[in-house]
């Protein structure tokens, strides 16, 4: 499948590998952070939608700090009377900063992708096929990330990004 990736999509994956090596595993948040740093159709759409890249990066860091729990997860726990921020603070007081952040354990020769990150890459193929594209670009990775749960961090919906991509393709003659 990797042979179908455009240069920009390959850049996203390489960037995610670099970010994932720090913690020993490559997760969807590493793909998202790398996508924000790589120029391409996906980042252009995010810019058109006035997405604040620094705010997205901060939201991803916070999710990582909370052990992978997103804002929606924290809100659901709050409805049950559990304050995840208080839990994280208590764990960090006892075990140090970042204690709840997921890690891949010991270093390996190759940094593995989590099942969720693999799902994102597989879904990016489906997104490309749905858009009748022969190659997988960073925009397809963005759509996959959004449909698989990154909407809260990015602050835009899958539907909005998909519509913007379709609209921009009409202007260039691609459909």
Backbone as a chain_set.jsonl record, in Angstrom:
{"seq": "XXXXXXXXXXXXXXXXXXXXXXXXXXXXXXXXXXXXXXXXXXXXXXXXXXXXXXXXXXXXXXXXXXXXXXXXXXXXXXXXXXXXXXXXXXXXXXXXXXXXXXXXXXXXXXXXXXXXXXXXXXXXXXXXXXXXXXXXXXXXXXXXXXXXXXXXXXXXXXXXXXXXXXXXXXXXXXX", "coords": {"N": [[0.831, -1.198, 0.0], [2.048, 1.209, 0.634], [3.362, 2.069, -1.608], [1.498, 3.454, -3.03], [1.333, 5.899, -1.852], [1.592, 9.433, -1.939], [4.284, 11.851, -2.258], [3.867, 13.758, -0.247], [2.235, 12.366, 1.57], [3.958, 10.304, 2.277], [5.85, 11.828, 3.547], [4.385, 12.59, 5.796], [4.092, 10.115, 7.084], [6.799, 9.443, 7.545], [7.475, 11.587, 9.219], [5.787, 11.007, 11.374], [6.903, 8.626, 12.247], [9.349, 9.557, 13.186], [8.441, 11.135, 15.34], [7.155, 9.207, 16.875], [9.221, 7.534, 17.639], [10.294, 8.673, 19.881], [8.69, 7.851, 21.979], [8.501, 5.182, 21.596], [6.499, 3.999, 20.102], [4.258, 4.332, 17.339], [1.557, 6.323, 17.039], [-1.846, 7.415, 16.25], [-1.881, 10.165, 16.937], [0.704, 10.955, 16.393], [0.775, 10.808, 13.645], [-1.034, 12.86, 13.09], [0.273, 15.141, 14.188], [2.573, 15.151, 12.576], [1.385, 15.552, 10.103], [0.497, 18.171, 10.361], [2.849, 19.522, 10.079], [3.799, 19.018, 7.556], [3.822, 20.226, 4.27], [1.003, 20.227, 2.124], [-2.025, 19.044, 0.505], [-3.816, 18.449, 2.575], [-2.964, 20.019, 4.784], [-3.311, 22.481, 3.606], [-6.093, 22.626, 3.363], [-6.786, 22.634, 6.069], [-5.688, 25.096, 6.766], [-7.304, 26.774, 5.187], [-9.666, 26.424, 6.551], [-9.169, 27.795, 8.804], [-7.835, 26.52, 10.93], [-6.045, 26.371, 13.876], [-2.872, 25.505, 14.044], [-1.057, 25.333, 16.163], [-2.764, 25.173, 18.352], [-3.978, 22.724, 17.839], [-1.775, 21.025, 18.065], [-1.219, 21.399, 20.781], [-3.593, 20.356, 21.902], [-3.311, 17.69, 21.148], [-0.991, 17.024, 22.575], [-2.013, 17.293, 25.18], [-3.968, 15.28, 25.188], [-2.308, 13.07, 24.951], [-0.899, 13.293, 27.344], [-2.954, 12.705, 29.106], [-3.104, 10.005, 28.972], [-4.079, 9.144, 26.528], [-6.734, 9.727, 26.505], [-9.31, 11.557, 25.093], [-10.919, 14.819, 24.808], [-13.696, 14.376, 24.663], [-13.848, 11.907, 25.939], [-12.977, 12.665, 28.492], [-15.058, 14.397, 29.18], [-17.201, 12.594, 29.261], [-16.411, 10.973, 31.402], [-16.453, 12.926, 33.384], [-19.18, 13.348, 33.588], [-19.822, 11.144, 35.016], [-18.796, 11.78, 37.376], [-16.073, 11.745, 37.593], [-13.076, 13.381, 37.589], [-10.882, 13.735, 35.211], [-8.625, 15.327, 34.876], [-7.873, 15.833, 37.504], [-7.233, 13.25, 38.266], [-5.055, 12.692, 36.575], [-3.287, 14.674, 37.494], [-2.861, 13.776, 40.127], [-1.636, 11.286, 39.668], [0.654, 12.147, 38.329], [1.851, 13.656, 40.358], [2.594, 11.651, 42.095], [4.114, 9.888, 40.485], [5.555, 11.341, 38.636], [5.902, 13.781, 35.925], [4.06, 13.189, 32.941], [3.494, 10.545, 33.444], [1.188, 9.097, 32.843], [1.151, 9.007, 30.136], [0.964, 7.115, 27.187], [3.336, 4.591, 26.384], [5.677, 2.813, 24.39], [7.113, 0.928, 25.691], [10.125, -0.935, 25.941], [12.897, 0.024, 23.823], [12.907, -0.713, 20.351], [14.247, -2.194, 17.358], [12.81, -1.406, 15.108], [10.307, 1.013, 15.198], [7.105, 0.288, 16.219], [3.833, 0.579, 14.693], [0.818, 1.514, 16.253], [-2.258, -0.353, 16.617], [-4.351, 1.389, 16.124], [-3.117, 3.438, 14.635], [-2.402, 1.996, 12.374], [-4.955, 1.44, 11.485], [-5.746, 4.016, 10.738], [-4.072, 4.467, 8.522], [-4.952, 2.422, 6.824], [-7.599, 3.228, 6.5], [-7.145, 5.59, 5.145], [-6.588, 4.712, 2.592], [-9.14, 3.802, 1.841], [-10.444, 6.26, 1.862], [-9.16, 7.549, -0.263], [-9.961, 5.897, -2.375], [-12.742, 6.341, -2.259], [-12.806, 8.965, -3.113], [-12.071, 8.606, -5.651], [-9.352, 8.605, -6.292], [-6.108, 7.731, -7.422], [-3.864, 7.63, -5.955], [-2.647, 7.857, -2.562], [-2.889, 10.594, -0.594], [-1.752, 13.232, 1.661], [-4.089, 14.48, 2.358], [-5.951, 12.418, 2.395], [-5.058, 10.959, 4.553], [-5.583, 12.844, 6.518], [-8.429, 12.944, 6.381], [-8.973, 10.314, 7.195], [-7.93, 10.354, 9.807], [-9.713, 12.179, 10.96], [-12.234, 10.898, 10.707], [-11.788, 8.767, 12.32], [-11.585, 9.733, 14.882], [-10.158, 12.165, 15.509], [-11.42, 14.591, 15.409], [-12.093, 16.236, 17.611], [-9.623, 17.217, 18.559], [-8.676, 18.579, 16.298], [-10.696, 20.347, 15.666], [-12.408, 20.705, 13.559], [-14.864, 19.244, 11.394], [-15.13, 16.005, 9.841], [-16.903, 16.042, 7.711], [-16.865, 18.772, 6.955], [-14.181, 19.081, 6.098], [-14.056, 17.199, 4.045], [-15.955, 18.272, 2.287], [-14.692, 20.707, 1.676], [-12.385, 19.78, 0.386], [-13.53, 18.537, -1.853], [-14.703, 20.747, -3.056], [-12.406, 22.303, -3.649], [-11.193, 20.68, -5.499], [-12.952, 20.76, -7.62], [-12.463, 23.29, -8.563], [-9.959, 22.933, -9.671], [-10.349, 21.221, -11.664], [-10.213, 18.57, -11.013], [-12.108, 15.811, -9.896]], "CA": [[0.0, 0.0, 0.0], [2.878, 2.408, 0.761], [3.749, 2.521, -2.936], [0.442, 4.343, -3.524], [1.401, 7.164, -1.124], [2.264, 10.56, -2.574], [5.428, 12.339, -1.483], [3.402, 14.432, 0.977], [1.771, 11.337, 2.509], [5.154, 9.633, 2.784], [6.434, 12.761, 4.505], [3.603, 12.493, 7.031], [4.435, 8.854, 7.747], [8.178, 9.569, 8.052], [7.423, 12.492, 10.368], [5.158, 10.287, 12.486], [7.893, 7.668, 12.756], [10.289, 10.341, 13.99], [7.792, 11.528, 16.588], [6.852, 8.002, 17.635], [10.438, 6.939, 18.192], [10.529, 9.253, 21.207], [7.94, 7.104, 22.994], [8.594, 3.759, 21.304], [5.346, 3.503, 19.353], [3.685, 5.341, 16.458], [0.119, 6.37, 17.268], [-2.522, 8.389, 15.385], [-1.505, 11.549, 17.242], [1.967, 11.243, 15.71], [0.399, 11.087, 12.254], [-1.658, 14.182, 13.06], [1.306, 16.154, 14.393], [3.412, 15.185, 11.383], [0.591, 16.147, 9.026], [0.473, 19.621, 10.57], [4.161, 20.072, 9.725], [4.134, 18.722, 6.155], [2.974, 20.942, 3.315], [0.228, 19.365, 1.24], [-3.444, 19.385, 0.355], [-4.473, 18.374, 3.88], [-2.643, 21.208, 5.586], [-3.925, 23.628, 2.924], [-7.511, 22.641, 3.755], [-6.854, 23.074, 7.461], [-5.438, 26.542, 6.757], [-8.521, 27.394, 4.647], [-10.701, 26.346, 7.588], [-8.655, 28.57, 9.941], [-7.43, 25.654, 12.029], [-4.839, 26.836, 14.543], [-1.998, 24.342, 14.145], [-0.482, 25.277, 17.51], [-3.822, 24.703, 19.256], [-4.138, 21.289, 17.59], [-0.611, 20.358, 18.668], [-1.424, 21.435, 22.236], [-4.666, 19.402, 22.214], [-2.736, 16.347, 21.011], [-0.101, 16.819, 23.733], [-2.864, 17.092, 26.353], [-4.561, 13.945, 25.077], [-1.23, 12.123, 25.245], [-0.635, 13.412, 28.78], [-4.076, 12.061, 29.8], [-3.116, 8.572, 28.685], [-4.82, 8.876, 25.295], [-8.14, 10.108, 26.625], [-9.65, 12.816, 24.447], [-11.827, 15.716, 25.522], [-15.004, 13.712, 24.767], [-13.696, 10.896, 26.994], [-12.921, 13.377, 29.772], [-16.413, 14.884, 29.459], [-18.022, 11.438, 29.64], [-16.024, 10.61, 32.769], [-16.938, 13.997, 34.268], [-20.608, 13.093, 33.806], [-19.886, 10.087, 36.032], [-18.205, 12.305, 38.596], [-14.621, 11.522, 37.599], [-12.336, 14.499, 37.015], [-9.667, 13.121, 34.67], [-7.489, 16.209, 35.123], [-7.457, 15.595, 38.885], [-6.603, 11.926, 38.292], [-3.74, 12.841, 35.95], [-2.451, 15.459, 38.413], [-2.482, 12.917, 41.252], [-0.673, 10.291, 39.172], [1.918, 12.843, 38.053], [2.465, 14.011, 41.647], [3.152, 10.427, 42.668], [5.04, 9.167, 39.607], [6.294, 12.252, 37.759], [5.213, 14.291, 34.739], [3.918, 12.283, 31.8], [3.394, 9.153, 33.898], [0.05, 8.412, 32.211], [1.32, 8.996, 28.683], [1.266, 5.771, 26.692], [4.67, 4.395, 25.822], [5.821, 1.518, 23.738], [7.988, 0.045, 26.456], [11.547, -0.883, 25.593], [13.222, 0.409, 22.451], [13.027, -1.792, 19.384], [14.964, -1.784, 16.159], [11.806, -0.664, 14.347], [9.228, 1.506, 16.047], [5.864, -0.255, 15.666], [2.608, 1.356, 14.616], [-0.277, 0.954, 17.046], [-3.381, -0.831, 15.805], [-5.124, 2.563, 15.725], [-2.385, 4.111, 13.567], [-2.566, 1.15, 11.184], [-6.332, 1.659, 11.034], [-5.766, 5.312, 10.047], [-3.457, 4.298, 7.207], [-5.87, 1.607, 6.022], [-8.761, 4.066, 6.179], [-6.733, 6.58, 4.147], [-6.782, 4.055, 1.296], [-10.579, 3.855, 1.546], [-10.788, 7.65, 1.539], [-8.67, 7.801, -1.626], [-10.849, 5.187, -3.299], [-14.027, 7.043, -2.262], [-12.639, 10.185, -3.895], [-11.631, 8.146, -6.969], [-7.952, 8.95, -6.479], [-5.244, 6.574, -7.616], [-2.802, 7.7, -4.951], [-3.039, 8.257, -1.217], [-2.212, 11.825, -0.225], [-1.899, 13.643, 3.057], [-5.5, 14.811, 2.58], [-6.656, 11.176, 2.728], [-4.675, 10.655, 5.934], [-6.36, 13.78, 7.341], [-9.819, 12.463, 6.449], [-8.982, 9.1, 8.022], [-7.757, 10.769, 11.201], [-10.94, 12.819, 11.438], [-13.32, 9.937, 10.829], [-11.451, 7.812, 13.373], [-11.579, 10.289, 16.23], [-9.341, 13.346, 15.796], [-12.19, 15.823, 15.212], [-12.047, 17.093, 18.803], [-8.337, 17.905, 18.604], [-8.505, 19.452, 15.134], [-11.684, 21.41, 15.763], [-13.248, 20.73, 12.358], [-15.479, 17.943, 11.178], [-14.829, 15.223, 8.648], [-17.786, 16.534, 6.654], [-16.365, 20.078, 6.495], [-12.933, 18.887, 5.366], [-14.391, 16.482, 2.804], [-16.614, 19.243, 1.401], [-13.684, 21.664, 1.211], [-11.542, 19.082, -0.587], [-14.325, 18.371, -3.068], [-14.836, 22.09, -3.624], [-11.128, 22.738, -4.208], [-10.931, 19.831, -6.673], [-13.778, 21.261, -8.737], [-11.778, 24.474, -9.083], [-8.765, 22.551, -10.417], [-10.722, 20.267, -12.701], [-10.24, 17.212, -10.455], [-13.347, 15.509, -9.159]], "C": [[0.873, 1.259, 0.0], [3.314, 2.952, -0.602], [2.711, 3.461, -3.548], [0.472, 5.718, -2.851], [2.123, 8.22, -1.953], [3.457, 10.966, -1.714], [4.973, 12.992, -0.179], [2.916, 13.414, 2.014], [2.953, 10.567, 3.099], [5.861, 10.518, 3.808], [5.715, 12.725, 5.84], [3.994, 11.233, 7.794], [5.852, 8.917, 8.318], [8.218, 10.486, 9.282], [6.83, 11.815, 11.592], [6.118, 9.277, 13.095], [8.896, 8.399, 13.641], [9.707, 10.732, 15.334], [7.521, 10.311, 17.475], [8.061, 7.355, 18.26], [10.732, 7.45, 19.594], [9.85, 8.447, 22.305], [7.911, 5.605, 22.717], [7.432, 3.165, 20.56], [4.783, 4.648, 18.512], [2.166, 5.246, 16.559], [-0.52, 7.401, 16.331], [-2.122, 9.836, 15.668], [-0.176, 11.932, 16.598], [1.72, 11.532, 14.236], [-0.189, 12.488, 12.138], [-0.616, 15.287, 13.223], [2.218, 16.279, 13.172], [2.669, 15.826, 10.213], [0.561, 17.669, 9.144], [1.766, 20.284, 10.106], [4.527, 19.873, 8.259], [3.229, 19.505, 5.22], [2.267, 19.958, 2.388], [-1.217, 19.802, 1.214], [-4.171, 19.377, 1.695], [-4.212, 19.597, 4.723], [-3.218, 22.464, 4.942], [-5.399, 23.745, 3.298], [-7.65, 23.109, 5.19], [-6.615, 24.58, 7.565], [-6.664, 27.291, 6.244], [-9.642, 27.43, 5.681], [-10.264, 27.044, 8.879], [-8.339, 27.718, 11.164], [-6.1, 26.166, 12.576], [-3.946, 25.627, 14.812], [-1.395, 24.213, 15.536], [-1.504, 24.763, 18.521], [-4.055, 23.203, 19.075], [-2.988, 20.519, 18.238], [-0.742, 20.312, 20.184], [-2.507, 20.441, 22.664], [-4.154, 17.967, 22.133], [-1.812, 16.048, 22.191], [-0.92, 16.56, 25.001], [-3.5, 15.712, 26.342], [-3.52, 12.892, 25.446], [-0.942, 12.109, 26.749], [-1.717, 12.708, 29.601], [-4.175, 10.578, 29.462], [-3.92, 8.207, 27.462], [-6.287, 9.24, 25.356], [-8.364, 11.482, 25.999], [-10.6, 13.642, 25.29], [-13.196, 15.074, 25.69], [-14.973, 12.638, 25.854], [-13.715, 11.551, 28.368], [-14.305, 13.901, 30.159], [-17.33, 13.745, 29.897], [-17.693, 10.992, 31.06], [-16.501, 11.651, 33.776], [-18.42, 13.811, 34.569], [-20.825, 11.996, 34.846], [-19.257, 10.517, 37.347], [-16.701, 12.093, 38.705], [-13.946, 12.678, 36.88], [-10.986, 13.978, 36.531], [-8.449, 14.003, 34.909], [-6.963, 16.043, 36.547], [-6.756, 14.24, 39.01], [-5.183, 12.018, 37.723], [-2.788, 13.595, 36.887], [-1.973, 14.599, 39.583], [-1.445, 11.875, 40.828], [0.677, 10.951, 38.926], [2.618, 13.298, 39.337], [3.201, 12.805, 42.225], [4.279, 9.829, 41.819], [5.815, 10.047, 38.63], [5.498, 12.663, 36.525], [5.198, 13.276, 33.6], [3.735, 10.83, 32.174], [2.25, 8.395, 33.235], [0.179, 8.316, 30.701], [1.658, 7.589, 28.227], [2.692, 5.7, 26.16], [4.731, 2.994, 25.24], [6.717, 0.561, 24.493], [9.421, 0.167, 25.992], [11.741, -0.529, 24.122], [13.372, -0.837, 21.579], [13.82, -1.27, 18.201], [14.045, -0.952, 15.269], [10.707, -0.239, 15.305], [7.908, 1.022, 15.451], [4.733, 0.783, 15.623], [1.576, 0.702, 15.532], [-1.364, 0.457, 16.093], [-4.208, 0.354, 15.284], [-4.438, 3.317, 14.584], [-2.48, 3.314, 12.267], [-3.961, 1.333, 10.596], [-6.448, 2.977, 10.26], [-5.206, 5.154, 8.641], [-4.333, 3.456, 6.283], [-7.085, 2.428, 5.59], [-8.395, 5.119, 5.132], [-6.847, 5.995, 2.736], [-8.254, 4.104, 0.905], [-11.017, 5.262, 1.173], [-10.346, 7.997, 0.118], [-9.582, 7.128, -2.648], [-12.212, 5.869, -3.395], [-13.979, 8.313, -3.105], [-12.158, 9.89, -5.317], [-10.204, 8.6, -7.31], [-7.128, 7.67, -6.601], [-4.151, 6.502, -6.566], [-3.372, 8.162, -3.62], [-2.214, 9.478, -0.847], [-2.408, 12.157, 1.239], [-3.343, 14.021, 3.365], [-6.318, 13.577, 2.938], [-6.322, 10.731, 4.151], [-5.452, 11.564, 6.879], [-7.8, 13.312, 7.484], [-9.923, 11.225, 7.338], [-8.827, 9.441, 9.496], [-9.045, 11.35, 11.764], [-12.057, 11.807, 11.65], [-13.069, 8.946, 11.967], [-11.182, 8.463, 14.726], [-10.785, 11.54, 16.508], [-10.108, 14.656, 15.648], [-12.082, 16.765, 16.398], [-10.739, 17.87, 18.874], [-8.189, 18.924, 17.483], [-9.501, 20.609, 15.171], [-12.503, 21.618, 14.499], [-13.782, 19.329, 12.135], [-14.986, 17.293, 9.892], [-15.627, 15.784, 7.476], [-17.295, 17.864, 6.092], [-15.104, 19.92, 5.655], [-13.214, 18.195, 4.031], [-15.044, 17.436, 1.808], [-15.604, 20.238, 0.838], [-12.764, 21.018, 0.171], [-12.272, 18.921, -1.922], [-14.452, 19.694, -3.803], [-13.532, 22.533, -4.296], [-10.779, 21.918, -5.457], [-11.761, 20.288, -7.863], [-13.098, 22.456, -9.389], [-10.552, 24.131, -9.908], [-9.078, 21.557, -11.524], [-10.699, 18.822, -12.241], [-11.563, 16.988, -9.768], [-13.322, 14.136, -8.591]], "O": [[0.481, 2.275, -0.574], [3.599, 4.141, -0.74], [3.021, 4.19, -4.491], [-0.284, 6.609, -3.24], [3.138, 7.937, -2.59], [3.621, 10.489, -0.591], [5.6, 12.812, 0.865], [3.161, 13.585, 3.208], [2.948, 10.221, 4.28], [6.399, 10.031, 4.803], [6.345, 12.816, 6.893], [4.203, 11.275, 9.006], [6.082, 8.491, 9.45], [8.908, 10.196, 10.26], [7.301, 12.016, 12.711], [6.145, 9.091, 14.312], [9.25, 7.917, 14.718], [10.393, 10.671, 16.354], [7.647, 10.393, 18.697], [7.952, 6.699, 19.296], [11.345, 6.751, 20.401], [10.357, 8.36, 23.424], [7.361, 4.839, 23.508], [7.367, 1.948, 20.393], [4.829, 5.805, 18.93], [1.569, 4.228, 16.212], [0.19, 8.176, 15.69], [-2.034, 10.646, 14.745], [0.049, 13.102, 16.29], [2.373, 12.393, 13.646], [0.122, 13.22, 11.198], [-0.625, 16.262, 12.473], [2.591, 17.386, 12.783], [3.264, 16.56, 9.424], [0.596, 18.373, 8.134], [1.775, 21.47, 9.778], [5.47, 20.495, 7.77], [2.006, 19.459, 5.355], [2.86, 18.982, 1.928], [-1.59, 20.804, 1.824], [-5.047, 20.209, 1.928], [-5.135, 20.156, 5.315], [-3.574, 23.411, 5.643], [-5.896, 24.848, 3.524], [-8.542, 23.9, 5.499], [-7.265, 25.261, 8.359], [-7.03, 28.329, 6.796], [-10.464, 28.346, 5.688], [-10.909, 26.902, 9.918], [-8.551, 28.146, 12.299], [-5.147, 26.369, 11.824], [-4.23, 24.822, 15.7], [-1.237, 23.101, 16.04], [-1.161, 24.012, 19.434], [-4.3, 22.491, 20.049], [-3.201, 19.491, 18.881], [-0.414, 19.302, 20.806], [-2.355, 19.759, 23.677], [-4.521, 17.126, 22.953], [-1.844, 14.949, 22.744], [-0.559, 15.701, 25.806], [-3.564, 15.048, 27.376], [-3.817, 11.939, 26.166], [-0.765, 11.048, 27.348], [-1.431, 12.174, 30.673], [-5.227, 9.968, 29.651], [-4.402, 7.079, 27.354], [-7.011, 9.083, 24.372], [-7.683, 12.449, 26.342], [-11.033, 13.212, 26.359], [-13.806, 15.206, 26.751], [-15.939, 12.47, 26.598], [-14.374, 11.071, 29.29], [-14.681, 13.856, 31.33], [-18.144, 13.917, 30.805], [-18.593, 10.669, 31.835], [-16.906, 11.308, 34.887], [-18.866, 14.087, 35.683], [-21.879, 11.928, 35.478], [-19.187, 9.746, 38.303], [-16.123, 12.244, 39.781], [-14.211, 12.928, 35.704], [-10.059, 13.8, 37.322], [-7.35, 13.49, 35.122], [-5.755, 16.102, 36.776], [-5.798, 14.1, 39.77], [-4.234, 11.494, 38.306], [-1.632, 13.206, 37.053], [-0.812, 14.685, 39.984], [-0.486, 11.618, 41.556], [1.72, 10.392, 39.267], [3.848, 13.323, 39.394], [4.295, 12.935, 42.775], [5.27, 9.329, 42.351], [6.648, 9.544, 37.875], [4.548, 11.988, 36.129], [6.191, 12.598, 33.336], [3.813, 9.959, 31.308], [2.33, 7.176, 33.079], [-0.601, 7.617, 30.054], [2.531, 6.938, 28.802], [3.185, 6.652, 25.554], [3.929, 2.121, 25.57], [7.046, -0.51, 23.985], [9.882, 1.265, 25.68], [10.861, -0.755, 23.29], [13.89, -1.866, 22.013], [14.037, -0.067, 18.058], [14.453, 0.082, 14.739], [10.237, -1.032, 16.121], [7.617, 1.316, 14.291], [4.697, 1.726, 16.414], [1.473, -0.524, 15.58], [-1.38, 0.807, 14.913], [-4.7, 0.33, 14.156], [-5.109, 3.784, 13.664], [-2.62, 3.89, 11.189], [-4.136, 1.376, 9.378], [-7.154, 3.053, 9.254], [-5.791, 5.646, 7.677], [-4.442, 3.748, 5.093], [-7.538, 2.328, 4.45], [-9.238, 5.501, 4.32], [-7.17, 6.716, 1.792], [-8.581, 4.415, -0.241], [-11.851, 5.448, 0.287], [-11.075, 8.663, -0.617], [-9.93, 7.726, -3.666], [-12.781, 5.967, -4.482], [-14.968, 8.695, -3.73], [-11.873, 10.806, -6.088], [-9.896, 8.931, -8.455], [-7.423, 6.66, -5.961], [-3.581, 5.439, -6.319], [-4.438, 8.776, -3.56], [-0.986, 9.411, -0.79], [-3.125, 11.467, 1.964], [-3.781, 13.898, 4.508], [-7.277, 13.673, 3.704], [-7.173, 10.201, 4.866], [-5.928, 11.115, 7.922], [-8.335, 13.285, 8.592], [-10.852, 11.103, 8.136], [-9.521, 8.875, 10.341], [-9.427, 11.058, 12.897], [-12.752, 11.854, 12.665], [-14.005, 8.36, 12.511], [-10.618, 7.83, 15.618], [-10.731, 11.965, 17.662], [-9.512, 15.729, 15.75], [-11.987, 17.978, 16.211], [-10.74, 19.054, 19.212], [-7.642, 20.006, 17.69], [-9.181, 21.722, 14.754], [-13.221, 22.612, 14.385], [-13.221, 18.35, 12.626], [-14.491, 17.962, 8.984], [-15.092, 15.977, 6.384], [-17.307, 18.061, 4.877], [-14.973, 20.557, 4.61], [-12.658, 18.58, 3.003], [-14.722, 17.412, 0.62], [-15.655, 20.574, -0.345], [-12.407, 21.656, -0.82], [-11.695, 19.143, -2.987], [-14.324, 19.751, -5.026], [-13.56, 23.079, -5.399], [-10.132, 22.43, -6.371], [-11.304, 20.204, -9.003], [-13.146, 22.621, -10.607], [-10.132, 24.923, -10.751], [-8.182, 21.104, -12.236], [-11.114, 17.932, -12.983], [-12.086, 17.894, -9.12], [-14.281, 13.718, -7.943]]}, "num_chains": 1, "name": "protein.A"}
